[in-house]
Amino acid sequence: MIHKLIIAIFVLIVGLVSCDQPKAKKTQARQKPTSFKETLFTTVTPTADGGAYALGFDSGLWYLRGSEAVKVHFPDLPAAIADTFSFTLQITPLLDGSAYAYSQIESSFWHLREDIAVRVTEASALSKRPISGAVNAFPLYVAERQMRLKAEQEMEERPSVDDEQPEPEEAY
């Protein structure tokens, strides 16, 4: 009799615990986004104004200047998509301190200025706007040099046709 009572209590406890599982998963899904301090960054792209864009593996795109960092906001995207959307961005710095980002997921271009991203749209004519701020091309040089060095390293790691050893001829 005690044996059956223990089994009944065990089954009841297992049932209650398993019923509580979906609530635990929902709680985990609602965790706040990863902070700057906790983020693993994959790339950093310098800009001509002395700042940089840092691409976080799990928290999206950040703009850095001096000792401060702000998250870049993509206003046309739902917040849940923005973090994964940012992971595949290709960032190209511009001489005025801003940058263009190309999204491989959406096949769209975005104009980045500090923490604001604006989707690039087709226009019948370009508006006339002066370039603001001092022009400094050194960060562009650093970004280009970094890409060139990476390409050279990939070329060196690739096996060369000359590296293959000829097979010894068999004696007849």
Secondary structure, 3 states (H helix, E strand, C coil): CHHHHHHHHHHHHHHHHHHHHHHHHHHHHCCCCCCCCCCCEEEEEECCCCCEEEEECCCEEEEEECCEEEECECCCCCHHHHHHHHCCEEEEECCCCCEEEEECCCCEEEEEECCEEEECCCCCCCCCCCCCCCCCCHHHHHHHHHHHHHHHHHHHHCCCHHHCCCCCCCCC
